[in-house]
Amino acid sequence: MKTKLLFILHTPPPNHGAAKVGEFIVNSKKINNSFECKFISIKSSDNIGDIGKIQFKKFFRIVELYFKILKELIIIKPDKIYFTSSIKSVAFYRDLLLSTLWKTYKKFKKCDIYYHYHTKGVNEYISKSQLNKKLTNFFVKDTNIILLSPMLKKDIEGLSSYKNIYYLPNGVENNLTEEEFEKSLIKYKKNQINMLFLSNMIKSKGYFDVVLLAKDLRQENVIFHFAGGWQNESDKNEFFEFIEKNNLKNIIFHGYVSGKKKKELFLNSHFLIYPSKNDAFPLTLCESLSYGIPVIASDEGSIPYIIDKNSGVIIRNINTKNLKNAFYEAKKNLLNKETAKYCRKRYLENFTLEKFEDNLINILKG
């Protein structure tokens, strides 16, 4: 008899890291063959701009989700539950409410609970009040916590009621054949340098810091490519008005990209630049490594776990001067075929979907 496993997780839309990972888990043949799986999707926001907002329709979705979980607990009687957890705001209270279902269920049937955190900020949240700390400790009591890397263990040091911690680095799809990778190395014969910022266009991801860098480097033979969807119209307008006002012809905006367009951008890029101020384990860095592209990034969350000194430059304090210095350092040391091959190797050894898949199965079998 296979272990019965109830997965409660995010899937697109909207397209963010946790949703992409959730979508892969749902479609994984290996995971589905390893367990008797049932999947319930957490639907709260329709797009990136809705995340974190209090909307009336979200309360209907919480009620709907509550009864979906209750139904599956009664019908399939899972042996284990995997849940994508939130850290703060309305989403945390939603999760707290939902957790009462499996906490009650556990009184009647043995069941292992796994909370997968795709973000960071637990310590920040529980430090704001004793109530936050008590509620979070109640939420994680007797559960197994899955973190994205050992670097994030300090983020839950204020909690004491969980059972075990597991580490599960994310993985991304390998969209490149070795022949395609070798062909892409021809870009190092060109004088122009292509810098890529690929993420949702949210200010905390650092896109405007990259715009300011582009302004500083407009006399150099460097083109800055931006790709991603906007969180709101005001940020979008500010972005284009700044480009027009400063006549920044070295910036190209591609909008939201996927499939062939996304692959083309990666193949033609020399560096990924990602000065994020709030991240746990950005998938775009793993994607960049998969194409053999070194990274210039902040030291947020698990970024120093993903990127080492041979695959990128890590910046401690984000400002235009530091970004500019990091660019020149990367240009001097990492703009070559050998670095590209190292980045590709680092991805294949650590951040493939297959490795993520095997690691998750081993955790859930434990």
C-alpha positions as CSV (number, residue, x, y, z in Angstrom):
1,M,0.0,0.0,0.0
2,K,1.3,3.4,-1.0
3,T,1.4,6.2,1.6
4,K,-1.7,8.5,1.1
5,L,-0.5,12.1,0.8
6,L,-2.6,15.2,0.6
7,F,-0.8,18.1,-1.1
8,I,-2.2,21.6,-0.4
9,L,-0.1,24.0,-2.4
10,H,0.0,27.1,-4.7
11,T,-0.2,26.7,-8.4
12,P,-0.3,29.4,-11.2
13,P,-1.9,31.9,-11.7
14,P,-0.3,34.1,-10.5
15,N,3.2,33.1,-11.6
16,H,5.6,33.3,-8.6
17,G,8.2,30.9,-7.2
18,A,6.0,28.9,-4.9
19,A,3.3,28.5,-7.6
20,K,5.9,27.3,-10.1
21,V,7.2,24.7,-7.6
22,G,3.7,23.6,-6.8
23,E,2.9,23.2,-10.5
24,F,5.9,20.9,-10.9
25,I,5.0,18.8,-7.9
26,V,1.4,18.3,-9.2
27,N,2.8,17.2,-12.6
28,S,5.7,15.1,-11.4
29,K,5.3,11.5,-12.4
30,K,7.9,10.3,-10.0
31,I,6.1,11.9,-7.0
32,N,2.7,10.6,-8.2
33,N,4.2,7.1,-8.5
34,S,5.8,7.2,-5.1
35,F,2.6,8.1,-3.2
36,E,-1.1,7.9,-3.5
37,C,-1.5,11.7,-4.1
38,K,-4.4,14.1,-3.9
39,F,-3.8,17.8,-4.7
40,I,-5.7,20.8,-3.6
41,S,-4.7,24.2,-5.0
42,I,-4.5,27.3,-2.8
43,K,-6.1,30.0,-4.9
44,S,-6.1,33.5,-3.3
45,S,-4.7,36.1,-5.8
46,D,-5.5,36.3,-9.5
47,N,-2.3,38.2,-10.4
48,I,0.9,39.5,-8.8
49,G,-0.7,42.9,-8.0
50,D,-3.4,41.2,-5.8
51,I,-0.9,39.5,-3.5
52,G,-1.1,40.9,0.0
53,K,-4.3,42.8,-0.6
54,I,-7.5,42.3,1.4
55,Q,-10.2,41.5,-1.1
56,F,-13.8,40.2,-0.4
57,K,-13.4,37.4,-3.0
58,K,-10.5,36.0,-1.0
59,F,-12.8,35.2,2.0
60,F,-15.0,33.1,-0.3
61,R,-11.9,31.2,-1.5
62,I,-10.8,30.6,2.1
63,V,-14.2,29.1,2.9
64,E,-14.1,27.0,-0.2
65,L,-10.6,25.8,0.5
66,Y,-11.6,24.9,4.1
67,F,-14.4,22.6,3.0
68,K,-12.3,21.0,0.2
69,I,-9.6,20.0,2.8
70,L,-12.3,18.8,5.2
71,K,-13.8,16.7,2.5
72,E,-10.5,15.0,1.6
73,L,-9.6,14.4,5.2
74,I,-12.8,12.5,5.6
75,I,-12.7,10.7,2.2
76,I,-9.1,9.7,1.6
77,K,-7.8,9.7,5.2
78,P,-4.2,10.8,4.4
79,D,-1.2,9.5,6.2
80,K,0.8,12.7,5.5
81,I,-0.1,16.3,4.6
82,Y,2.2,18.6,2.7
83,F,1.2,22.3,3.0
84,T,2.7,25.5,1.4
85,S,2.8,27.8,4.4
86,S,2.5,31.6,4.6
87,I,4.2,33.8,7.1
88,K,2.2,36.9,7.8
89,S,-0.9,39.1,7.1
90,V,-4.2,37.6,6.1
91,A,-2.6,34.5,4.5
92,F,-1.1,33.5,7.9
93,Y,-4.5,33.7,9.6
94,R,-6.0,31.7,6.7
95,D,-3.3,29.0,7.2
96,L,-3.9,29.1,11.0
97,L,-7.6,28.5,10.4
98,L,-6.9,25.6,8.0
99,S,-4.4,24.0,10.4
100,T,-7.2,23.4,12.9
101,L,-8.5,20.9,10.4
102,W,-5.5,18.6,10.5
103,K,-4.7,19.3,14.1
104,T,-8.2,17.9,14.9
105,Y,-7.7,15.1,12.4
106,K,-4.5,14.0,14.1
107,K,-6.4,13.3,17.3
108,F,-8.1,10.5,15.5
109,K,-5.4,9.2,13.0
110,K,-1.7,9.4,13.0
111,C,-0.6,11.9,10.3
112,D,2.7,13.6,9.6
113,I,2.5,17.3,8.7
114,Y,5.0,19.0,6.5
115,Y,5.1,22.8,6.1
116,H,7.1,24.1,3.2
117,Y,8.2,27.7,3.5
118,H,9.0,29.3,0.1
119,T,9.8,32.7,1.7
120,K,11.4,34.2,4.8
121,G,10.3,36.6,7.5
122,V,9.1,34.3,10.3
123,N,11.4,35.9,12.9
124,E,10.5,39.4,11.8
125,Y,6.8,38.6,12.2
126,I,7.0,36.9,15.6
127,S,9.2,39.6,17.0
128,K,6.4,42.2,16.5
129,S,4.2,40.8,19.3
130,Q,3.9,38.0,21.8
131,L,0.5,37.1,20.1
132,N,2.3,36.6,16.8
133,K,4.8,34.3,18.4
134,K,2.3,32.3,20.3
135,L,0.1,31.8,17.3
136,T,3.0,30.8,15.0
137,N,4.3,28.3,17.6
138,F,0.7,26.9,17.8
139,F,0.7,26.7,14.0
140,V,4.0,24.8,13.7
141,K,3.5,22.6,16.8
142,D,4.5,19.0,16.1
143,T,5.0,19.6,12.4
144,N,8.0,19.1,10.1
145,I,9.4,22.3,8.5
146,I,10.9,22.4,5.0
147,L,13.2,25.3,4.4
148,L,14.9,26.3,1.1
149,S,18.4,26.1,2.4
150,P,20.4,25.9,5.7
151,M,21.0,29.7,5.4
152,L,17.3,30.2,6.4
153,K,17.5,28.2,9.6
154,K,18.1,31.5,11.5
155,D,14.8,32.8,10.2
156,I,12.9,30.3,12.5
157,E,15.2,30.5,15.5
158,G,12.4,32.1,17.5
159,L,10.2,29.0,17.2
160,S,10.5,26.0,19.4
161,S,7.4,23.8,18.9
162,Y,8.2,22.1,15.5
163,K,9.5,18.6,15.3
164,N,12.1,18.5,12.5
165,I,13.7,20.8,9.9
166,Y,14.5,19.6,6.4
167,Y,16.3,21.5,3.6
168,L,15.0,21.4,0.1
169,P,16.7,23.7,-2.5
170,N,14.5,24.5,-5.4
171,G,15.2,23.2,-8.9
172,V,14.3,24.4,-12.4
173,E,13.7,22.7,-15.7
174,N,16.7,22.1,-18.0
175,N,15.6,23.8,-21.2
176,L,18.9,23.6,-22.9
177,T,20.7,20.8,-24.7
178,E,24.5,20.6,-24.5
179,E,24.7,21.4,-28.2
180,E,22.6,24.6,-27.7
181,F,24.7,25.6,-24.7
182,E,27.9,25.2,-26.7
183,K,26.5,27.2,-29.6
184,S,25.5,30.0,-27.2
185,L,29.1,30.6,-26.2
186,I,29.6,32.5,-29.5
187,K,28.2,35.5,-27.7
188,Y,31.6,36.0,-25.9
189,K,33.1,37.0,-29.3
190,K,30.8,40.1,-29.4
191,N,31.8,43.4,-27.8
192,Q,28.3,44.3,-26.6
193,I,27.4,43.1,-23.1
194,N,23.7,42.1,-22.5
195,M,22.5,42.4,-18.9
196,L,19.3,40.7,-18.0
197,F,16.8,41.5,-15.2
198,L,14.1,38.8,-15.2
199,S,11.5,38.8,-12.4
200,N,8.2,40.2,-11.5
201,M,8.5,44.0,-11.8
202,I,8.3,44.7,-8.1
203,K,10.5,47.4,-6.6
204,S,11.7,45.1,-3.8
205,K,13.2,42.9,-6.5
206,G,15.6,45.8,-7.3
207,Y,14.6,46.6,-10.9
208,F,14.8,50.4,-10.3
209,D,18.4,50.0,-8.9
210,V,19.2,48.4,-12.2
211,V,17.6,51.3,-14.1
212,L,19.9,53.7,-12.1
213,L,22.9,51.6,-13.0
214,A,21.9,51.7,-16.7
215,K,21.8,55.5,-16.4
216,D,25.4,55.4,-15.0
217,L,26.6,53.1,-17.7
218,R,24.9,54.6,-20.7
219,Q,28.2,55.6,-22.3
220,E,29.4,51.9,-22.2
221,N,28.6,49.2,-24.7
222,V,26.1,47.6,-22.4
223,I,22.4,46.9,-23.1
224,F,20.0,46.3,-20.1
225,H,17.1,43.9,-20.8
226,F,14.1,43.9,-18.4
227,A,11.5,41.2,-18.5
228,G,8.5,40.6,-16.2
229,G,5.0,41.5,-15.3
230,W,4.1,44.7,-13.5
231,Q,2.6,44.8,-10.0
232,N,0.9,48.1,-10.5
233,E,0.5,50.9,-13.1
234,S,2.2,53.6,-11.1
235,D,5.5,51.7,-11.0
236,K,5.1,51.0,-14.7
237,N,4.6,54.7,-15.5
238,E,7.5,55.8,-13.3
239,F,9.8,53.2,-15.1
240,F,9.0,54.5,-18.6
241,E,8.9,58.2,-17.7
242,F,12.4,57.9,-16.1
243,I,13.7,56.1,-19.2
244,E,12.3,58.8,-21.5
245,K,13.4,61.7,-19.3
246,N,17.0,60.5,-19.2
247,N,17.0,59.3,-22.8
248,L,18.1,55.8,-21.8
249,K,18.5,54.0,-25.2
250,N,20.4,51.2,-23.5
251,I,17.2,49.8,-21.9
252,I,14.9,47.4,-23.6
253,F,11.7,46.2,-21.9
254,H,10.3,42.9,-23.0
255,G,7.3,42.5,-20.8
256,Y,6.3,39.2,-19.3
257,V,8.1,36.4,-21.2
258,S,7.9,32.7,-21.3
259,G,8.8,29.8,-23.6
260,K,10.9,30.6,-26.7
261,K,11.2,34.4,-25.9
262,K,12.5,33.7,-22.4
263,K,14.9,31.1,-23.7
264,E,16.2,33.6,-26.4
265,L,16.8,36.2,-23.7
266,F,18.8,33.9,-21.6
267,L,20.8,32.6,-24.5
268,N,21.9,36.1,-25.5
269,S,22.6,37.4,-22.0
270,H,26.1,37.7,-20.5
271,F,24.9,38.4,-16.9
272,L,21.8,38.2,-14.8
273,I,21.5,41.2,-12.5
274,Y,19.2,40.8,-9.5
275,P,19.7,43.3,-6.6
276,S,16.6,42.0,-4.6
277,K,15.9,43.3,-1.2
278,N,13.4,40.6,-0.2
279,D,13.9,37.0,-1.4
280,A,14.4,33.5,0.0
281,F,15.4,31.4,-3.0
282,P,14.8,33.1,-6.4
283,L,14.3,30.6,-9.2
284,T,15.5,33.1,-11.8
285,L,19.1,32.6,-10.4
286,C,18.9,28.8,-10.9
287,E,17.5,29.4,-14.4
288,S,20.4,31.7,-15.1
289,L,22.9,29.1,-14.0
290,S,21.2,26.5,-16.2
291,Y,22.1,28.7,-19.3
292,G,25.6,29.2,-18.0
293,I,25.0,32.8,-17.1
294,P,26.8,34.3,-14.0
295,V,24.9,36.5,-11.6
296,I,25.3,39.9,-10.0
297,A,23.0,39.8,-6.9
298,S,22.3,40.9,-3.4
299,D,23.1,38.7,-0.4
300,E,19.4,38.2,0.4
301,G,18.1,34.9,1.8
302,S,19.7,31.9,0.1
303,I,21.3,33.8,-2.8
304,P,24.8,33.2,-1.4
305,Y,23.9,29.5,-1.2
306,I,23.0,29.4,-4.9
307,I,25.8,31.7,-6.2
308,D,29.5,31.2,-5.2
309,K,32.5,33.3,-6.1
310,N,33.0,31.5,-9.4
311,S,29.5,31.9,-10.6
312,G,28.7,35.5,-9.6
313,V,29.3,38.6,-7.5
314,I,27.3,39.1,-4.3
315,I,26.7,42.6,-3.1
316,R,26.0,43.3,0.6
317,N,24.7,46.9,0.4
318,I,22.6,47.7,-2.7
319,N,23.4,51.2,-4.2
320,T,24.5,52.4,-7.6
321,K,28.1,52.6,-6.7
322,N,28.3,49.1,-5.3
323,L,26.3,47.8,-8.3
324,K,28.7,49.5,-10.7
325,N,31.7,48.1,-8.9
326,A,30.1,44.6,-9.0
327,F,29.5,45.0,-12.7
328,Y,33.2,45.9,-13.4
329,E,34.3,43.0,-11.2
330,A,32.1,40.6,-13.1
331,K,33.2,42.0,-16.4
332,K,36.8,41.5,-15.5
333,N,36.6,38.0,-13.9
334,L,33.5,36.3,-15.2
335,L,32.9,37.3,-18.8
336,N,34.3,34.2,-20.4
337,K,33.5,30.7,-21.6
338,E,35.1,29.0,-18.6
339,T,32.7,30.8,-16.2
340,A,29.8,29.9,-18.4
341,K,30.7,26.2,-18.3
342,Y,31.2,26.4,-14.5
343,C,27.8,27.9,-14.0
344,R,26.1,25.3,-16.2
345,K,27.9,22.5,-14.2
346,R,26.9,24.1,-10.9
347,Y,23.3,24.0,-12.0
348,L,23.4,20.4,-13.2
349,E,25.0,19.2,-10.0
350,N,22.7,21.1,-7.6
351,F,19.5,22.7,-9.0
352,T,17.8,20.5,-11.5
353,L,14.2,19.5,-11.2
354,E,15.2,15.9,-10.9
355,K,17.3,16.6,-7.8
356,F,14.5,18.6,-6.2
357,E,12.1,15.8,-7.0
358,D,14.3,13.1,-5.4
359,N,15.0,15.2,-2.4
360,L,11.3,16.0,-1.8
361,I,10.4,12.3,-2.1
362,N,13.1,11.3,0.4
363,I,11.8,14.0,2.9
364,L,8.2,12.9,2.6
365,K,9.2,9.2,3.0
366,G,11.1,10.0,6.2
